[in-house]
Amino acid sequence: MQLTDTFGRVHNYLRLSLTHHCNFKCIYCMPQTHAAFPAKSIMNADEIDAFANIFYTLGVNKIRLTGGEPLLRKDAGEIIERLSKYPVALSITTNGARLHHYLSSFKRAGLKSVNISLDTLQEKKFLAITKTNFFSQVWENIHQMLHEGFRVKINMVLMKGVNDEEIIDFVALTKDTDLEVRFIEYMPFNGNLWESKKVMSQTELLGLIAAKYNFSSKTGNLHDTANHYQVDNFLGSFATISTMSHPFCSGCNRMRLTADGKMKNCLFSKKETDLLTAYRNGEDVVPFIKQSILEKAFATGGQFYGDFNKINVSNIRNRSMVDIGG
């Protein structure tokens, strides 16, 4: 069985948020005022396991755990190990501050890939962006994960006037280290004060890097959200995630399940499908999942198209990034 939308796209990738809580307050993700969900509205470990099983039976072969900060959950290790019984590619996106507590859980679960959010290599700027002083711990944990043999990707949300002068420094990280740095275009979400002038397009980014380095593109797959590149003679690679300037919706295979059990068929979809309430009421949630996929818009949740400079943010209806789960 597989989940196919009206455009023929097969959905086999679930991004599953464990929590909307985070120990960082990143300016592009966390609204200045952020209300906590009632505890009873959050999926427990058994429910997360059950949904993972349901989506697996519907053809999902990749599950990424997100947040908030997923490793803030006291039962995060248990959840990771429980989900490892499914024959899917299991991975996690984290801010990296608590990774050192979960190395043994990752190893027992056979988890091999970790995406770590890091938007600056400067400690003072890290404090300004995240409102925390965890830079040293995150940096140490990145190196620890590499030392332990994990596949590490660094997610850097690129914002003009904030961290764009560090692009070359981030690319330089890939010279002698087998990691991937991913430059993510700044996207509009509820409460993140998005402005089009802060978006650095893929064309601008690649032009800037080309002025310093010779690089070539790497072959990706149909469902990649990223375009991959490698500087000549560098060990690692870098990538662009160009949601705003060059959307990749035509090959989208992703679904999202928020920490409170709402399914989003697109990162930008207005509509959510309440799977958790239906599940707790003893209903079969499979028809709801299938219907959500059939209702998926071709691009960006049907909320905006074309030139990102013409987007009217006030017309976009969505959650904050921290509440979606990225």
C-alpha positions as CSV (number, residue, x, y, z in Angstrom):
1,M,0.0,0.0,0.0
2,Q,1.2,3.5,-0.7
3,L,0.0,7.1,-0.3
4,T,-0.3,8.8,-3.6
5,D,-1.7,12.3,-4.1
6,T,-3.6,13.7,-7.1
7,F,-0.3,14.7,-8.8
8,G,1.1,11.2,-8.6
9,R,3.5,11.9,-5.8
10,V,4.1,8.9,-3.5
11,H,4.5,9.9,0.1
12,N,6.9,7.6,2.0
13,Y,8.6,10.0,4.4
14,L,7.2,11.0,7.8
15,R,8.5,13.9,9.9
16,L,7.3,13.2,13.4
17,S,7.5,15.9,16.0
18,L,8.0,14.7,19.6
19,T,7.5,18.0,21.3
20,H,6.8,21.7,20.8
21,H,9.1,22.6,23.7
22,C,12.6,23.9,23.0
23,N,15.5,25.1,25.1
24,F,16.5,27.5,22.3
25,K,14.5,30.6,21.2
26,C,15.8,30.9,17.7
27,I,14.5,34.1,16.0
28,Y,13.3,32.4,12.8
29,C,11.5,29.6,14.7
30,M,10.2,30.5,18.1
31,P,7.6,33.4,18.4
32,Q,8.2,36.0,21.0
33,T,5.1,34.7,22.8
34,H,4.7,30.9,22.7
35,A,1.9,29.2,24.5
36,A,2.5,25.6,25.7
37,F,0.1,22.9,24.6
38,P,-1.8,21.1,27.4
39,A,0.2,18.0,28.4
40,K,-2.8,15.7,27.7
41,S,-2.8,16.9,24.1
42,I,0.7,15.6,23.3
43,M,1.2,12.1,21.9
44,N,2.6,9.7,24.5
45,A,5.3,7.1,23.6
46,D,2.7,4.3,22.9
47,E,0.7,6.6,20.6
48,I,3.9,7.7,18.7
49,D,4.8,4.0,18.3
50,A,1.3,3.2,17.1
51,F,1.3,6.0,14.5
52,A,4.8,5.0,13.3
53,N,3.4,1.5,12.7
54,I,0.4,2.8,10.9
55,F,2.4,5.0,8.6
56,Y,4.9,2.1,8.0
57,T,2.0,-0.1,6.8
58,L,1.1,2.7,4.4
59,G,4.5,2.6,2.8
60,V,6.6,4.9,4.8
61,N,10.3,3.9,4.7
62,K,11.8,7.0,6.4
63,I,11.0,8.6,9.7
64,R,12.7,11.8,11.0
65,L,12.1,12.8,14.6
66,T,11.8,16.6,15.1
67,G,10.6,19.2,17.5
68,G,10.7,21.7,19.2
69,E,13.8,20.0,20.5
70,P,13.0,16.2,20.4
71,L,15.7,15.4,23.0
72,L,14.0,17.4,25.7
73,R,11.5,14.6,26.1
74,K,12.4,12.5,29.1
75,D,11.3,9.4,27.1
76,A,13.1,10.4,23.9
77,G,15.6,7.5,24.2
78,E,12.8,5.0,24.7
79,I,10.9,6.3,21.7
80,I,14.0,6.2,19.5
81,E,14.7,2.6,20.5
82,R,11.1,1.6,20.1
83,L,10.9,3.0,16.6
84,S,14.0,1.2,15.6
85,K,12.1,-2.1,15.2
86,Y,10.5,-0.8,12.0
87,P,12.5,-1.4,8.8
88,V,12.7,2.4,8.0
89,A,15.5,4.9,7.8
90,L,15.3,6.5,11.2
91,S,16.9,9.9,11.8
92,I,16.6,13.0,13.9
93,T,16.9,16.8,13.7
94,T,18.2,18.4,16.9
95,N,19.8,21.7,18.1
96,G,22.6,19.5,19.4
97,A,22.7,20.7,23.0
98,R,21.7,17.4,24.5
99,L,23.2,14.9,22.1
100,H,25.8,13.7,24.5
101,H,23.0,12.2,26.7
102,Y,21.7,10.0,23.9
103,L,24.7,8.5,22.2
104,S,24.0,5.1,23.7
105,S,20.3,5.2,22.7
106,F,21.2,6.1,19.2
107,K,23.7,3.3,18.9
108,R,21.2,0.7,20.3
109,A,18.6,1.9,17.9
110,G,21.0,1.8,14.9
111,L,20.4,5.5,14.2
112,K,23.1,6.6,11.9
113,S,22.1,10.1,10.7
114,V,21.8,13.3,12.7
115,N,20.9,16.8,11.4
116,I,22.1,19.5,13.8
117,S,20.9,23.1,13.6
118,L,23.8,25.6,13.8
119,D,23.3,29.0,12.3
120,T,26.6,30.7,13.2
121,L,30.2,29.8,14.2
122,Q,30.4,32.8,16.4
123,E,29.6,32.4,20.1
124,K,28.2,35.9,20.6
125,K,26.0,35.7,17.5
126,F,24.9,32.2,18.6
127,L,23.6,33.9,21.8
128,A,21.8,36.6,19.7
129,I,20.1,34.0,17.4
130,T,19.2,31.3,19.9
131,K,19.0,33.3,23.2
132,T,21.2,30.6,24.8
133,N,24.8,30.1,25.6
134,F,25.1,26.5,24.4
135,F,27.5,27.1,21.6
136,S,30.4,25.3,23.1
137,Q,28.3,22.2,24.0
138,V,26.8,22.1,20.5
139,W,30.2,22.4,18.9
140,E,31.6,19.7,21.1
141,N,28.7,17.4,20.4
142,I,29.1,17.8,16.6
143,H,32.7,16.7,16.8
144,Q,31.7,13.8,19.1
145,M,29.1,12.6,16.7
146,L,31.6,12.7,13.8
147,H,34.1,10.8,16.0
148,E,31.5,8.2,16.7
149,G,30.9,7.6,13.0
150,F,27.5,9.3,12.7
151,R,26.5,10.9,9.4
152,V,26.2,14.6,10.3
153,K,24.4,17.3,8.5
154,I,24.5,20.9,9.7
155,N,21.4,22.9,9.1
156,M,22.1,26.7,8.7
157,V,19.1,29.0,8.3
158,L,20.6,31.8,6.1
159,M,19.4,35.3,6.9
160,K,20.7,38.4,5.2
161,G,22.2,40.9,7.7
162,V,22.3,38.2,10.3
163,N,24.7,35.4,9.3
164,D,25.3,35.7,5.6
165,E,28.9,36.9,6.1
166,E,29.7,33.4,7.5
167,I,28.8,31.4,4.3
168,I,32.4,30.8,3.3
169,D,33.3,29.9,6.8
170,F,30.6,27.2,6.8
171,V,31.7,25.8,3.4
172,A,35.3,25.7,4.8
173,L,34.1,23.2,7.5
174,T,33.7,20.7,4.7
175,K,37.4,20.8,3.6
176,D,38.8,18.1,5.9
177,T,35.6,16.7,7.4
178,D,33.0,14.4,5.9
179,L,29.9,16.3,6.8
180,E,27.3,18.3,4.8
181,V,26.5,21.9,5.5
182,R,22.9,22.7,4.3
183,F,22.0,26.4,3.7
184,I,18.3,26.8,4.2
185,E,16.4,29.8,2.9
186,Y,14.6,31.8,5.5
187,M,10.9,30.9,5.4
188,P,7.7,32.6,6.6
189,F,6.0,31.1,9.7
190,N,3.7,32.4,12.3
191,G,5.5,34.8,14.7
192,N,9.0,34.7,13.1
193,L,8.9,38.3,11.6
194,W,9.8,37.1,8.2
195,E,10.8,39.7,5.6
196,S,11.6,39.0,1.9
197,K,14.7,41.2,2.1
198,K,16.3,38.8,4.6
199,V,16.1,35.9,2.1
200,M,19.3,35.0,0.2
201,S,18.3,33.2,-2.9
202,Q,20.0,30.1,-4.1
203,T,21.4,32.0,-7.1
204,E,23.0,34.6,-4.8
205,L,24.4,32.0,-2.5
206,L,26.0,29.9,-5.2
207,G,27.4,33.0,-6.8
208,L,29.0,34.1,-3.6
209,I,30.5,30.6,-3.0
210,A,31.7,30.4,-6.7
211,A,33.7,33.6,-6.2
212,K,35.8,31.8,-3.6
213,Y,35.7,28.1,-4.6
214,N,35.4,25.8,-7.6
215,F,32.6,23.3,-7.0
216,S,30.5,20.9,-8.8
217,S,27.0,19.5,-8.3
218,K,26.4,16.1,-6.9
219,T,23.7,13.7,-8.0
220,G,20.7,13.6,-5.8
221,N,17.4,11.7,-5.9
222,L,13.9,12.6,-7.0
223,H,12.7,13.4,-3.6
224,D,15.6,15.6,-2.4
225,T,14.7,18.9,-0.9
226,A,18.3,19.9,-1.3
227,N,20.7,20.5,-4.2
228,H,24.1,19.1,-3.3
229,Y,27.5,20.4,-4.2
230,Q,31.1,19.7,-3.4
231,V,34.1,22.0,-3.5
232,D,37.0,20.5,-5.6
233,N,39.2,18.3,-3.4
234,F,37.1,18.8,-0.2
235,L,36.1,15.8,1.8
236,G,32.6,17.0,2.7
237,S,29.8,18.8,0.8
238,F,27.3,21.6,1.0
239,A,23.7,21.9,-0.1
240,T,21.0,24.5,-0.7
241,I,17.4,24.2,0.4
242,S,15.8,26.8,-1.8
243,T,12.2,26.7,-0.6
244,M,11.6,30.3,-1.4
245,S,13.6,30.9,-4.6
246,H,13.5,27.5,-6.3
247,P,10.8,25.3,-4.6
248,F,11.2,21.6,-4.9
249,C,7.5,20.7,-4.5
250,S,7.2,18.6,-7.7
251,G,9.1,15.7,-6.0
252,C,7.7,16.1,-2.5
253,N,7.2,12.8,-0.6
254,R,6.8,14.3,2.9
255,M,4.1,14.2,5.5
256,R,4.2,15.8,9.0
257,L,2.7,14.7,12.3
258,T,2.8,17.4,15.0
259,A,3.5,16.7,18.6
260,D,-0.3,17.1,19.3
261,G,-1.1,14.5,16.7
262,K,-2.2,16.7,13.8
263,M,-1.2,15.6,10.3
264,K,0.0,18.3,7.9
265,N,0.4,17.2,4.3
266,C,2.7,20.1,3.6
267,L,5.0,22.3,5.7
268,F,2.8,25.3,4.6
269,S,-0.6,23.7,4.6
270,K,-3.4,25.6,6.3
271,K,-5.5,22.5,7.0
272,E,-4.6,20.0,9.6
273,T,-6.1,16.5,10.2
274,D,-6.6,15.5,13.8
275,L,-5.3,12.0,13.9
276,L,-4.7,11.8,17.7
277,T,-8.3,12.5,18.7
278,A,-9.6,10.0,16.2
279,Y,-7.1,7.4,17.4
280,R,-8.0,8.0,21.0
281,N,-11.7,7.6,20.1
282,G,-10.9,4.1,18.6
283,E,-11.4,5.2,15.0
284,D,-9.5,3.9,12.1
285,V,-7.2,6.8,11.1
286,V,-6.1,5.4,7.8
287,P,-8.9,6.9,5.8
288,F,-8.1,10.3,7.4
289,I,-4.5,10.0,6.3
290,K,-5.4,9.0,2.8
291,Q,-7.8,11.9,2.5
292,S,-5.2,14.4,3.7
293,I,-2.8,13.3,1.0
294,L,-5.5,13.5,-1.6
295,E,-6.1,17.1,-0.5
296,K,-2.5,18.1,-0.8
297,A,-1.8,21.2,-3.0
298,F,0.8,21.1,-5.7
299,A,3.1,23.6,-4.0
300,T,3.7,25.4,-0.7
301,G,0.3,24.4,0.7
302,G,-1.4,26.5,-1.9
303,Q,-0.5,29.6,0.1
304,F,2.0,31.3,-2.2
305,Y,3.7,30.9,-5.5
306,G,6.3,32.6,-7.7
307,D,8.4,35.6,-6.6
308,F,9.0,35.5,-2.9
309,N,9.5,39.2,-2.9
310,K,5.7,39.6,-3.6
311,I,4.5,37.4,-0.7
312,N,2.1,39.1,1.7
313,V,2.9,37.4,5.0
314,S,-0.3,38.6,6.6
315,N,-2.2,36.3,4.2
316,I,-0.3,33.1,5.2
317,R,-2.1,30.9,7.8
318,N,0.1,28.4,9.6
319,R,1.7,27.5,12.9
320,S,5.0,28.6,14.1
321,M,8.0,26.5,13.0
322,V,8.5,25.2,16.5
323,D,4.9,24.0,16.7
324,I,5.0,22.3,13.3
325,G,8.3,20.4,13.8
326,G,10.2,21.6,10.8
